Amino acid sequence: MKTTLEIPDPTFRKAKATAGALGIPLREFVTQAVEEKLSSGSRRQGKPWLECAGELAHLHKETVRIQKIIDEEFEQIEPEDWT
């Protein structure tokens, strides 16, 4: 499939030079780069906190339960707070 991509000039020059150094056409280099990025799976590079937060998804119900207790506690007005 043919497509048109807008790539910043410095990135294009670097990709073209790297492809040339590897002895492959730019199209093959770009294809390999995209395939490599896709094969990295669901990992979100550049956002390590997101991986960590994703691993805590199983605690969502517990977090909701604790928040409910906190909300109920703060809804009550203690007699000494009445003025």
Backbone as XML, in Angstrom:
<?xml version="1.0"?>
<chain id="A" units="angstrom">
  <residue number="1" name="MET">
    <atom name="N" x="0.845" y="-1.166" z="0.000"/>
    <atom name="CA" x="0.000" y="0.000" z="0.000"/>
    <atom name="C" x="0.895" y="1.234" z="0.000"/>
  </residue>
  <residue number="2" name="LYS">
    <atom name="N" x="0.511" y="2.213" z="-0.757"/>
    <atom name="CA" x="1.244" y="3.473" z="-0.783"/>
    <atom name="C" x="0.529" y="4.474" z="0.115"/>
  </residue>
  <residue number="3" name="THR">
    <atom name="N" x="1.327" y="5.301" z="0.765"/>
    <atom name="CA" x="0.768" y="6.352" z="1.603"/>
    <atom name="C" x="1.752" y="7.506" z="1.646"/>
  </residue>
  <residue number="4" name="THR">
    <atom name="N" x="1.300" y="8.624" z="2.138"/>
    <atom name="CA" x="2.156" y="9.794" z="2.294"/>
    <atom name="C" x="2.268" y="10.102" z="3.774"/>
  </residue>
  <residue number="5" name="LEU">
    <atom name="N" x="3.499" y="10.312" z="4.218"/>
    <atom name="CA" x="3.740" y="10.646" z="5.618"/>
    <atom name="C" x="4.452" y="11.986" z="5.695"/>
  </residue>
  <residue number="6" name="GLU">
    <atom name="N" x="4.128" y="12.751" z="6.701"/>
    <atom name="CA" x="4.870" y="13.979" z="6.971"/>
    <atom name="C" x="5.813" y="13.678" z="8.120"/>
  </residue>
  <residue number="7" name="ILE">
    <atom name="N" x="7.107" y="13.743" z="7.830"/>
    <atom name="CA" x="8.140" y="13.445" z="8.816"/>
    <atom name="C" x="9.019" y="14.688" z="8.933"/>
  </residue>
  <residue number="8" name="PRO">
    <atom name="N" x="9.327" y="15.110" z="10.144"/>
    <atom name="CA" x="10.203" y="16.275" z="10.295"/>
    <atom name="C" x="11.532" y="16.042" z="9.552"/>
  </residue>
  <residue number="9" name="ASP">
    <atom name="N" x="12.058" y="17.101" z="8.952"/>
    <atom name="CA" x="13.281" y="16.988" z="8.154"/>
    <atom name="C" x="14.436" y="16.297" z="8.879"/>
  </residue>
  <residue number="10" name="PRO">
    <atom name="N" x="14.737" y="16.689" z="10.128"/>
    <atom name="CA" x="15.863" y="16.019" z="10.803"/>
    <atom name="C" x="15.626" y="14.508" z="10.975"/>
  </residue>
  <residue number="11" name="THR">
    <atom name="N" x="14.393" y="14.131" z="11.278"/>
    <atom name="CA" x="14.064" y="12.712" z="11.448"/>
    <atom name="C" x="14.191" y="11.980" z="10.122"/>
  </residue>
  <residue number="12" name="PHE">
    <atom name="N" x="13.711" y="12.610" z="9.049"/>
    <atom name="CA" x="13.809" y="12.000" z="7.722"/>
    <atom name="C" x="15.271" y="11.783" z="7.326"/>
  </residue>
  <residue number="13" name="ARG">
    <atom name="N" x="16.094" y="12.806" z="7.522"/>
    <atom name="CA" x="17.512" y="12.682" z="7.149"/>
    <atom name="C" x="18.201" y="11.580" z="7.953"/>
  </residue>
  <residue number="14" name="LYS">
    <atom name="N" x="17.899" y="11.521" z="9.222"/>
    <atom name="CA" x="18.499" y="10.494" z="10.080"/>
    <atom name="C" x="18.042" y="9.100" z="9.653"/>
  </residue>
  <residue number="15" name="ALA">
    <atom name="N" x="16.739" y="8.944" z="9.353"/>
    <atom name="CA" x="16.207" y="7.650" z="8.924"/>
    <atom name="C" x="16.824" y="7.234" z="7.593"/>
  </residue>
  <residue number="16" name="LYS">
    <atom name="N" x="16.931" y="8.184" z="6.653"/>
    <atom name="CA" x="17.499" y="7.884" z="5.338"/>
    <atom name="C" x="18.971" y="7.491" z="5.468"/>
  </residue>
  <residue number="17" name="ALA">
    <atom name="N" x="19.709" y="8.201" z="6.299"/>
    <atom name="CA" x="21.126" y="7.886" z="6.500"/>
    <atom name="C" x="21.289" y="6.515" z="7.165"/>
  </residue>
  <residue number="18" name="THR">
    <atom name="N" x="20.441" y="6.220" z="8.139"/>
    <atom name="CA" x="20.519" y="4.924" z="8.824"/>
    <atom name="C" x="20.174" y="3.793" z="7.868"/>
  </residue>
  <residue number="19" name="ALA">
    <atom name="N" x="19.136" y="3.986" z="7.069"/>
    <atom name="CA" x="18.758" y="2.972" z="6.074"/>
    <atom name="C" x="19.905" y="2.746" z="5.098"/>
  </residue>
  <residue number="20" name="GLY">
    <atom name="N" x="20.528" y="3.833" z="4.659"/>
    <atom name="CA" x="21.673" y="3.708" z="3.742"/>
    <atom name="C" x="22.829" y="2.966" z="4.373"/>
  </residue>
  <residue number="21" name="ALA">
    <atom name="N" x="23.093" y="3.261" z="5.640"/>
    <atom name="CA" x="24.190" y="2.574" z="6.344"/>
    <atom name="C" x="23.902" y="1.083" z="6.494"/>
  </residue>
  <residue number="22" name="LEU">
    <atom name="N" x="22.624" y="0.738" z="6.602"/>
    <atom name="CA" x="22.237" y="-0.675" z="6.708"/>
    <atom name="C" x="22.135" y="-1.340" z="5.342"/>
  </residue>
  <residue number="23" name="GLY">
    <atom name="N" x="22.182" y="-0.528" z="4.284"/>
    <atom name="CA" x="22.098" y="-1.066" z="2.931"/>
    <atom name="C" x="20.703" y="-1.505" z="2.534"/>
  </residue>
  <residue number="24" name="ILE">
    <atom name="N" x="19.697" y="-0.834" z="3.108"/>
    <atom name="CA" x="18.314" y="-1.177" z="2.769"/>
    <atom name="C" x="17.584" y="0.090" z="2.317"/>
  </residue>
  <residue number="25" name="PRO">
    <atom name="N" x="16.530" y="-0.067" z="1.522"/>
    <atom name="CA" x="15.755" y="1.120" z="1.117"/>
    <atom name="C" x="15.040" y="1.751" z="2.310"/>
  </residue>
  <residue number="26" name="LEU">
    <atom name="N" x="14.796" y="3.042" z="2.202"/>
    <atom name="CA" x="14.097" y="3.763" z="3.271"/>
    <atom name="C" x="12.745" y="3.114" z="3.557"/>
  </residue>
  <residue number="27" name="ARG">
    <atom name="N" x="12.046" y="2.682" z="2.527"/>
    <atom name="CA" x="10.719" y="2.060" z="2.715"/>
    <atom name="C" x="10.834" y="0.833" z="3.612"/>
  </residue>
  <residue number="28" name="GLU">
    <atom name="N" x="11.890" y="0.030" z="3.416"/>
    <atom name="CA" x="12.077" y="-1.167" z="4.247"/>
    <atom name="C" x="12.428" y="-0.781" z="5.686"/>
  </residue>
  <residue number="29" name="PHE">
    <atom name="N" x="13.265" y="0.248" z="5.821"/>
    <atom name="CA" x="13.644" y="0.716" z="7.159"/>
    <atom name="C" x="12.413" y="1.190" z="7.933"/>
  </residue>
  <residue number="30" name="VAL">
    <atom name="N" x="11.561" y="1.985" z="7.267"/>
    <atom name="CA" x="10.355" y="2.496" z="7.918"/>
    <atom name="C" x="9.413" y="1.348" z="8.267"/>
  </residue>
  <residue number="31" name="THR">
    <atom name="N" x="9.261" y="0.398" z="7.357"/>
    <atom name="CA" x="8.399" y="-0.756" z="7.620"/>
    <atom name="C" x="8.894" y="-1.521" z="8.845"/>
  </residue>
  <residue number="32" name="GLN">
    <atom name="N" x="10.207" y="-1.752" z="8.917"/>
    <atom name="CA" x="10.774" y="-2.464" z="10.068"/>
    <atom name="C" x="10.547" y="-1.686" z="11.361"/>
  </residue>
  <residue number="33" name="ALA">
    <atom name="N" x="10.709" y="-0.366" z="11.283"/>
    <atom name="CA" x="10.526" y="0.462" z="12.478"/>
    <atom name="C" x="9.083" y="0.395" z="12.971"/>
  </residue>
  <residue number="34" name="VAL">
    <atom name="N" x="8.133" y="0.460" z="12.043"/>
    <atom name="CA" x="6.722" y="0.399" z="12.426"/>
    <atom name="C" x="6.390" y="-0.980" z="12.987"/>
  </residue>
  <residue number="35" name="GLU">
    <atom name="N" x="6.890" y="-2.038" z="12.339"/>
    <atom name="CA" x="6.633" y="-3.392" z="12.840"/>
    <atom name="C" x="7.219" y="-3.590" z="14.227"/>
  </residue>
  <residue number="36" name="GLU">
    <atom name="N" x="8.411" y="-3.049" z="14.448"/>
    <atom name="CA" x="9.054" y="-3.155" z="15.765"/>
    <atom name="C" x="8.219" y="-2.437" z="16.822"/>
  </residue>
  <residue number="37" name="LYS">
    <atom name="N" x="7.732" y="-1.268" z="16.490"/>
    <atom name="CA" x="6.912" y="-0.504" z="17.427"/>
    <atom name="C" x="5.609" y="-1.244" z="17.744"/>
  </residue>
  <residue number="38" name="LEU">
    <atom name="N" x="5.001" y="-1.831" z="16.714"/>
    <atom name="CA" x="3.753" y="-2.570" z="16.911"/>
    <atom name="C" x="3.970" y="-3.850" z="17.712"/>
  </residue>
  <residue number="39" name="SER">
    <atom name="N" x="5.115" y="-4.483" z="17.542"/>
    <atom name="CA" x="5.363" y="-5.742" z="18.242"/>
    <atom name="C" x="5.700" y="-5.546" z="19.712"/>
  </residue>
  <residue number="40" name="SER">
    <atom name="N" x="5.936" y="-4.305" z="20.101"/>
    <atom name="CA" x="6.249" y="-4.055" z="21.504"/>
    <atom name="C" x="5.014" y="-4.250" z="22.374"/>
  </residue>
  <residue number="41" name="GLY">
    <atom name="N" x="3.884" y="-4.565" z="21.748"/>
    <atom name="CA" x="2.668" y="-4.889" z="22.499"/>
    <atom name="C" x="2.004" y="-3.662" z="23.070"/>
  </residue>
  <residue number="42" name="SER">
    <atom name="N" x="1.361" y="-3.873" z="24.208"/>
    <atom name="CA" x="0.594" y="-2.791" z="24.821"/>
    <atom name="C" x="1.445" y="-1.910" z="25.722"/>
  </residue>
  <residue number="43" name="ARG">
    <atom name="N" x="2.737" y="-2.164" z="25.753"/>
    <atom name="CA" x="3.616" y="-1.333" z="26.581"/>
    <atom name="C" x="3.568" y="0.102" z="26.094"/>
  </residue>
  <residue number="44" name="ARG">
    <atom name="N" x="3.411" y="1.002" z="26.985"/>
    <atom name="CA" x="3.344" y="2.424" z="26.643"/>
    <atom name="C" x="4.660" y="3.067" z="27.050"/>
  </residue>
  <residue number="45" name="GLN">
    <atom name="N" x="5.538" y="3.175" z="26.102"/>
    <atom name="CA" x="6.847" y="3.727" z="26.396"/>
    <atom name="C" x="6.733" y="5.216" z="26.673"/>
  </residue>
  <residue number="46" name="GLY">
    <atom name="N" x="7.554" y="5.673" z="27.581"/>
    <atom name="CA" x="7.528" y="7.074" z="27.930"/>
    <atom name="C" x="6.547" y="7.379" z="29.048"/>
  </residue>
  <residue number="47" name="LYS">
    <atom name="N" x="5.745" y="6.396" z="29.461"/>
    <atom name="CA" x="4.778" y="6.597" z="30.533"/>
    <atom name="C" x="4.858" y="5.424" z="31.505"/>
  </residue>
  <residue number="48" name="PRO">
    <atom name="N" x="5.972" y="5.290" z="32.206"/>
    <atom name="CA" x="6.095" y="4.149" z="33.121"/>
    <atom name="C" x="5.049" y="4.156" z="34.225"/>
  </residue>
  <residue number="49" name="TRP">
    <atom name="N" x="4.579" y="5.336" z="34.605"/>
    <atom name="CA" x="3.560" y="5.407" z="35.642"/>
    <atom name="C" x="2.271" y="4.741" z="35.179"/>
  </residue>
  <residue number="50" name="LEU">
    <atom name="N" x="2.026" y="4.749" z="33.873"/>
    <atom name="CA" x="0.811" y="4.137" z="33.359"/>
    <atom name="C" x="0.861" y="2.622" z="33.520"/>
  </residue>
  <residue number="51" name="GLU">
    <atom name="N" x="2.038" y="2.040" z="33.295"/>
    <atom name="CA" x="2.188" y="0.590" z="33.509"/>
    <atom name="C" x="1.925" y="0.251" z="34.963"/>
  </residue>
  <residue number="52" name="CYS">
    <atom name="N" x="2.487" y="1.031" z="35.844"/>
    <atom name="CA" x="2.324" y="0.788" z="37.281"/>
    <atom name="C" x="0.852" y="0.900" z="37.664"/>
  </residue>
  <residue number="53" name="ALA">
    <atom name="N" x="0.193" y="1.949" z="37.193"/>
    <atom name="CA" x="-1.219" y="2.149" z="37.523"/>
    <atom name="C" x="-2.061" y="1.020" z="36.954"/>
  </residue>
  <residue number="54" name="GLY">
    <atom name="N" x="-1.710" y="0.546" z="35.781"/>
    <atom name="CA" x="-2.449" y="-0.554" z="35.167"/>
    <atom name="C" x="-2.357" y="-1.824" z="35.986"/>
  </residue>
  <residue number="55" name="GLU">
    <atom name="N" x="-1.217" y="-2.003" z="36.638"/>
    <atom name="CA" x="-1.037" y="-3.196" z="37.460"/>
    <atom name="C" x="-1.856" y="-3.125" z="38.748"/>
  </residue>
  <residue number="56" name="LEU">
    <atom name="N" x="-2.370" y="-1.961" z="39.070"/>
    <atom name="CA" x="-3.165" y="-1.797" z="40.291"/>
    <atom name="C" x="-4.661" y="-1.840" z="40.019"/>
  </residue>
  <residue number="57" name="ALA">
    <atom name="N" x="-5.042" y="-2.149" z="38.793"/>
    <atom name="CA" x="-6.463" y="-2.154" z="38.421"/>
    <atom name="C" x="-7.274" y="-3.100" z="39.302"/>
  </residue>
  <residue number="58" name="HIS">
    <atom name="N" x="-6.666" y="-4.169" z="39.766"/>
    <atom name="CA" x="-7.391" y="-5.130" z="40.594"/>
    <atom name="C" x="-7.798" y="-4.537" z="41.950"/>
  </residue>
  <residue number="59" name="LEU">
    <atom name="N" x="-7.232" y="-3.396" z="42.306"/>
    <atom name="CA" x="-7.553" y="-2.757" z="43.581"/>
    <atom name="C" x="-8.684" y="-1.733" z="43.461"/>
  </residue>
  <residue number="60" name="HIS">
    <atom name="N" x="-9.259" y="-1.589" z="42.286"/>
    <atom name="CA" x="-10.284" y="-0.568" z="42.075"/>
    <atom name="C" x="-11.468" y="-0.716" z="43.034"/>
  </residue>
  <residue number="61" name="LYS">
    <atom name="N" x="-11.982" y="-1.935" z="43.191"/>
    <atom name="CA" x="-13.138" y="-2.147" z="44.074"/>
    <atom name="C" x="-12.793" y="-1.781" z="45.513"/>
  </residue>
  <residue number="62" name="GLU">
    <atom name="N" x="-11.583" y="-2.112" z="45.936"/>
    <atom name="CA" x="-11.163" y="-1.794" z="47.298"/>
    <atom name="C" x="-11.033" y="-0.282" z="47.473"/>
  </residue>
  <residue number="63" name="THR">
    <atom name="N" x="-10.521" y="0.384" z="46.470"/>
    <atom name="CA" x="-10.395" y="1.835" z="46.522"/>
    <atom name="C" x="-11.766" y="2.485" z="46.632"/>
  </residue>
  <residue number="64" name="VAL">
    <atom name="N" x="-12.731" y="2.006" z="45.870"/>
    <atom name="CA" x="-14.101" y="2.534" z="45.929"/>
    <atom name="C" x="-14.688" y="2.295" z="47.312"/>
  </residue>
  <residue number="65" name="ARG">
    <atom name="N" x="-14.462" y="1.111" z="47.885"/>
    <atom name="CA" x="-14.980" y="0.785" z="49.216"/>
    <atom name="C" x="-14.401" y="1.731" z="50.275"/>
  </residue>
  <residue number="66" name="ILE">
    <atom name="N" x="-13.101" y="1.947" z="50.197"/>
    <atom name="CA" x="-12.444" y="2.830" z="51.176"/>
    <atom name="C" x="-12.936" y="4.261" z="51.016"/>
  </residue>
  <residue number="67" name="GLN">
    <atom name="N" x="-13.086" y="4.720" z="49.774"/>
    <atom name="CA" x="-13.566" y="6.080" z="49.540"/>
    <atom name="C" x="-14.973" y="6.262" z="50.092"/>
  </residue>
  <residue number="68" name="LYS">
    <atom name="N" x="-15.804" y="5.239" z="49.979"/>
    <atom name="CA" x="-17.172" y="5.308" z="50.510"/>
    <atom name="C" x="-17.138" y="5.474" z="52.028"/>
  </residue>
  <residue number="69" name="ILE">
    <atom name="N" x="-16.274" y="4.735" z="52.690"/>
    <atom name="CA" x="-16.142" y="4.847" z="54.154"/>
    <atom name="C" x="-15.695" y="6.252" z="54.536"/>
  </residue>
  <residue number="70" name="ILE">
    <atom name="N" x="-14.712" y="6.776" z="53.815"/>
    <atom name="CA" x="-14.214" y="8.124" z="54.096"/>
    <atom name="C" x="-15.330" y="9.145" z="53.896"/>
  </residue>
  <residue number="71" name="ASP">
    <atom name="N" x="-16.062" y="9.036" z="52.789"/>
    <atom name="CA" x="-17.151" y="9.971" z="52.508"/>
    <atom name="C" x="-18.215" y="9.917" z="53.596"/>
  </residue>
  <residue number="72" name="GLU">
    <atom name="N" x="-18.572" y="8.707" z="54.030"/>
    <atom name="CA" x="-19.592" y="8.573" z="55.071"/>
    <atom name="C" x="-19.108" y="9.180" z="56.380"/>
  </residue>
  <residue number="73" name="GLU">
    <atom name="N" x="-17.844" y="8.997" z="56.703"/>
    <atom name="CA" x="-17.285" y="9.522" z="57.947"/>
    <atom name="C" x="-17.296" y="11.052" z="57.943"/>
  </residue>
  <residue number="74" name="PHE">
    <atom name="N" x="-16.954" y="11.646" z="56.824"/>
    <atom name="CA" x="-16.893" y="13.098" z="56.756"/>
    <atom name="C" x="-18.264" y="13.742" z="56.574"/>
  </residue>
  <residue number="75" name="GLU">
    <atom name="N" x="-19.292" y="12.945" z="56.258"/>
    <atom name="CA" x="-20.642" y="13.488" z="56.170"/>
    <atom name="C" x="-21.233" y="13.703" z="57.550"/>
  </residue>
  <residue number="76" name="GLN">
    <atom name="N" x="-20.730" y="12.983" z="58.548"/>
    <atom name="CA" x="-21.258" y="13.086" z="59.903"/>
    <atom name="C" x="-20.664" y="14.306" z="60.599"/>
  </residue>
  <residue number="77" name="ILE">
    <atom name="N" x="-21.529" y="15.056" z="61.258"/>
    <atom name="CA" x="-21.070" y="16.213" z="62.014"/>
    <atom name="C" x="-21.024" y="15.822" z="63.478"/>
  </residue>
  <residue number="78" name="GLU">
    <atom name="N" x="-19.878" y="15.942" z="64.065"/>
    <atom name="CA" x="-19.694" y="15.600" z="65.480"/>
    <atom name="C" x="-20.350" y="16.677" z="66.351"/>
  </residue>
  <residue number="79" name="PRO">
    <atom name="N" x="-20.923" y="16.290" z="67.493"/>
    <atom name="CA" x="-21.585" y="17.272" z="68.378"/>
    <atom name="C" x="-20.689" y="18.444" z="68.745"/>
  </residue>
  <residue number="80" name="GLU">
    <atom name="N" x="-19.412" y="18.206" z="68.941"/>
    <atom name="CA" x="-18.527" y="19.316" z="69.333"/>
    <atom name="C" x="-18.308" y="20.310" z="68.193"/>
  </residue>
  <residue number="81" name="ASP">
    <atom name="N" x="-18.660" y="19.907" z="66.970"/>
    <atom name="CA" x="-18.511" y="20.799" z="65.822"/>
    <atom name="C" x="-19.737" y="21.682" z="65.613"/>
  </residue>
  <residue number="82" name="TRP">
    <atom name="N" x="-20.823" y="21.400" z="66.334"/>
    <atom name="CA" x="-22.033" y="22.208" z="66.184"/>
    <atom name="C" x="-21.825" y="23.534" z="66.919"/>
  </residue>
  <residue number="83" name="THR">
    <atom name="N" x="-22.130" y="24.579" z="66.289"/>
    <atom name="CA" x="-22.002" y="25.882" z="66.975"/>
    <atom name="C" x="-23.204" y="26.737" z="66.731"/>
  </residue>
</chain>
